[in-house]
Amino acid sequence: MRVRLVPAAVALSIALGGSVLAAPTAQAATHRPSTAPVAKAASADFNVGGIWTLYQSNSANATLSVTQDAQGNLTGIARTGSATTGTIEQGFVDGSYVYFVIAWNDGATGRYIGSRGADGRLSGVSTDLAHPSSQATWYTTWTF
């Protein structure tokens, strides 16, 4: 789960009367909760922004034009072949992990999960969300 969800959970707890935040007196004296996860937004160890090609084991290669913000969120477009285009609906980079979903104009939706290897290249698994058994591995030759 992304770290950014923690502030929302704390705000919800406060709105509900703070009962979740109340600690027993015996524990309160010895337990000092860390505020670092709440204060620190998720951050990426690398930037996938730019234009690059994603090579899939099923030969459905795609060229992506990606923008990454300071929090690691991804937006962009994708193209495979001459007529199929897609939009990155959601995506993020967190540490060495990358995740994005592309809604293709042919009605398909693909989820791409991967990570940055020691060589700087991305690789992972893609899944057709309408047909979860339809999967392919993917990789980039571009380094990040």
C-alpha positions in Angstrom: 0.0 0.0 0.0 1.3 3.5 -0.9 2.5 5.7 2.0 0.2 8.5 0.8 -2.9 6.7 2.1 -1.7 7.0 5.7 -2.6 10.8 6.1 -6.1 10.0 4.8 -6.5 7.2 7.4 -5.3 9.5 10.2 -7.7 12.3 9.0 -10.6 9.8 9.0 -9.7 8.5 12.4 -9.7 12.1 13.8 -13.0 12.8 12.1 -14.5 9.7 13.8 -13.5 10.9 17.2 -9.9 9.8 17.3 -10.7 6.5 19.0 -8.2 4.7 16.8 -5.4 7.1 17.8 -6.0 6.7 21.6 -3.4 4.5 23.2 -3.7 2.8 26.6 -1.9 4.8 29.3 0.6 2.0 30.0 1.6 1.9 26.4 1.6 5.7 25.9 4.6 6.1 28.2 6.8 3.5 26.4 5.6 3.7 22.9 6.7 6.6 20.7 5.2 6.2 17.2 7.3 7.3 14.3 5.8 10.1 12.2 8.2 9.5 9.3 5.9 7.4 7.2 3.1 10.0 7.5 5.4 13.0 6.8 7.4 11.4 4.0 5.7 11.0 0.6 6.5 8.1 -1.5 9.4 8.8 -3.7 11.0 7.2 -6.7 14.6 6.1 -7.0 14.5 6.8 -10.8 12.5 8.7 -13.4 10.8 6.9 -16.3 9.8 10.1 -18.0 10.4 10.3 -21.7 9.7 8.3 -24.8 10.7 4.6 -24.7 9.6 1.2 -26.1 8.2 -1.6 -24.0 9.0 -5.0 -25.6 6.5 -7.8 -24.8 6.9 -11.5 -25.1 3.7 -11.7 -27.1 5.2 -9.2 -29.7 2.7 -6.5 -28.8 5.4 -3.9 -28.3 4.4 -0.4 -27.4 6.0 3.0 -27.5 5.2 5.1 -24.5 5.5 8.8 -23.9 5.6 9.2 -20.1 5.6 12.1 -17.7 6.5 11.5 -14.0 5.9 14.0 -11.3 7.9 14.6 -8.1 5.8 12.1 -6.2 6.4 9.4 -8.7 2.9 9.5 -10.4 2.8 8.7 -14.1 0.8 10.0 -16.9 1.2 9.6 -20.6 0.2 7.9 -23.9 1.1 4.7 -25.6 1.0 3.4 -29.2 1.3 -0.1 -30.6 1.1 -0.6 -34.3 -0.4 2.1 -36.5 -3.9 2.4 -35.1 -3.9 1.3 -31.5 -3.3 4.0 -28.9 -3.8 4.1 -25.2 -3.7 6.4 -22.2 -1.9 5.8 -18.9 -4.9 5.9 -16.5 -3.0 5.4 -13.4 0.6 4.7 -12.6 3.5 5.3 -10.2 7.1 4.7 -9.5 7.9 3.9 -5.8 11.4 2.9 -4.9 12.6 0.5 -7.7 9.0 -0.6 -8.4 6.9 0.6 -11.4 3.2 0.2 -11.9 0.9 1.5 -14.6 -2.4 0.7 -16.3 -3.0 1.6 -20.0 -6.6 1.9 -21.4 -6.3 1.0 -25.1 -8.6 2.5 -27.7 -9.6 -1.0 -28.8 -11.3 -1.6 -25.4 -8.5 -3.6 -23.8 -7.0 -2.5 -20.5 -3.5 -3.7 -19.6 -1.8 -3.6 -16.2 2.0 -3.4 -16.2 4.0 -4.3 -13.1 7.7 -4.3 -12.9 10.9 -3.1 -11.4 14.3 -1.5 -12.3 17.1 -4.0 -12.5 20.7 -3.5 -11.6 21.4 -2.7 -15.2 18.9 0.2 -15.1 16.4 -1.5 -17.4 12.7 -2.1 -16.5 11.1 -5.5 -16.7 8.0 -7.1 -15.5 4.6 -8.7 -16.3 1.7 -7.3 -18.2 -1.9 -8.6 -17.7 -5.0 -8.0 -19.8 -7.5 -7.0 -17.0 -10.5 -8.4 -18.9 -8.7 -11.7 -19.4 -6.3 -12.1 -16.4 -4.9 -15.4 -17.7 -3.6 -13.5 -20.7 -0.2 -12.3 -19.5 3.1 -11.5 -21.1 6.5 -10.5 -19.8 7.9 -7.2 -20.8 11.2 -5.3 -20.7 12.9 -2.1 -21.9 16.3 -1.7 -23.6 16.4 1.9 -22.5 18.0 2.4 -19.1 16.6 4.6 -16.3 
